[in-house]
Amino acid sequence: MRRLLLLLCLLPCVGGAQAPLTRTSVTQAPVIQIPATQASAIQQADLTLHREPGLGVGVQKVLRGLPTGVLVGVLVQDLQTGQVVQAKLPDTPFIPASTNKLVVGAAILNERGGADGWWSAELTVPAAQVGQASVKAVTLRGSGDPTLSMSEGTYSLRLLAKQAYARGLRVVGQVRLDDARLDSATWKDAPIELPMTALRLAEWHDAPPLSAESARRRLGAALIAELRRAGIKVGSEDVGEAAPFRPYLSPPRTDGQGQPLPPDPVVPVDRRPEQGVASVRSAPVAKFLAATLRPSDNLNAEELLGTLALRPAANGTLSGGLARQRAYLGRIGVDLSGVVLADGSGLSRKGRLTPRALVDLLHVMYDLPYPLAGTPAEGSGFPGRVYRQRQNAFAEALPQGGTGENVPAHNGRGGTLARRFLGAGLDVRAKTGTLPGVSSLAGYVTATSGHTLAFALMMNGPLDTPILTLRALLDEMVEVLAAEN
């Protein structure tokens, strides 16, 4: 009985000025399509009361302005002490909107080997024709990334063509594309409503191909044009597919006494894989990650997910890319209870993340940072120092609060937070998330104590909920969190 009375006393403290956290009030909250049963959500909330703190007085006061029917999830962790300092429904699945991009961003840094990781593109020719001026075909192969340019910079088709010419290539019978590593059809129902292809060009961002066939034609035509521009004759306008590679199995051998010998190590030239005649490398991955997270670029995020889905690392499908993301989260210890990954951008309303999953991810990306190029040697191995020196690639890719740029968000450090937290004097680096009825904010803030806090604030409500009101409440909560901790 004493335990029951204690629980009843605690309930209003967790909910602030909202209705007490009872079975009736949670069941009536119009959470948007949360897949877990409401009874399960209540059980999770009851368990939370026993193992974690509730909300501070300041945050409770902020939440008094919450519109009717909006459910709020909060988790805040002090990254210096590891202590959870504020919590409310941390294990309830919410529609994350664009805070989902944190997942694909972290997975890409891991997959590419860190902030200085890169993508590549190559031109290959049949092994039997290496070194010849005239070849049957030249094949474009790549990493599936969206940063390869037609003509700009060192990561471009133009530079590939110039390299091939410099190495003696003068005549090409046909241009081929190694674009079978991704199954574009599996993206047809994705909310981005654009095909993902295994070879992409940066120039497509503002006018992307509307079909995989259109992408193939445009890319093939661009490569043919650049080869000709470099002085290489191309015999056909038709764009072919990369020749399939069949592993060579050496015939069995025996010695004079009929005893088996090891396989012949020499592979006949006509059975060897195609060999490269030109290769280019992209700018560091961290640069493109910042161009994705700061302005919350949906197409960029889906293209990054596409690189995770490429064969042979995955099975070439959307679900394969999502599975690689989920496997990565599990490997670094993120609590996957209630997590549903549906896309890279967060446009899908089928996706679900919990505040705990987001804070788990933020904590790992802080404790095991991928430093940017040029990180001072004395900062290596000390997460707090790397973060303060603004050398944590993940944190620096996030929007920065209060920078005040009066230019489009994608051109500035502030991104989607440039005009938020103006004059607050706070160091906030966080990812926003917005859909009808959904507003989220997850990232880092430096508290008045000097400690860095990882936080995830998630709000789901009716579709007609005023988003600007939710956004203002989120910002006020972050300010209070910094002051209270």
Protein Blocks (a to p, Z undefined) as FASTA:
>chain_A
ZZmmmmmmmmmmmnmmaccddfklmmmpccehiabdfklmmmmmmmmmmmpccddfklmm
mmmmpcehiacddddddfknopafbdchklbccdekjmlmmmmmmmmmmmnopakbccdd
dddddfklgoiabdfbdcdddehiakbcfkgojbdfklmmmmmmmnopabdfbdcddfkl
bcfklmmmpmklpacdfbdcfklmmmccfbfklmmmmmmmmmmmmmmmnopacfbfbdcd
ddddddddddddddfkopacdddfbdcfklgccddfbdcddddfklmmmmmmmnopaklm
mmmmmmmmpcfkbnoiaklmmmmmmmmmmmnopafehiacfbfnomamkbccdfklmmmm
mmmmmmmccddehiafklgoplklmmmnopafklmmpccehklpabdfklpmnlmmlmgo
ihklpacdddddddehiacdddddddfkopacdddddddddfklcfklmmmmmmmmmmmm
mmmZZ
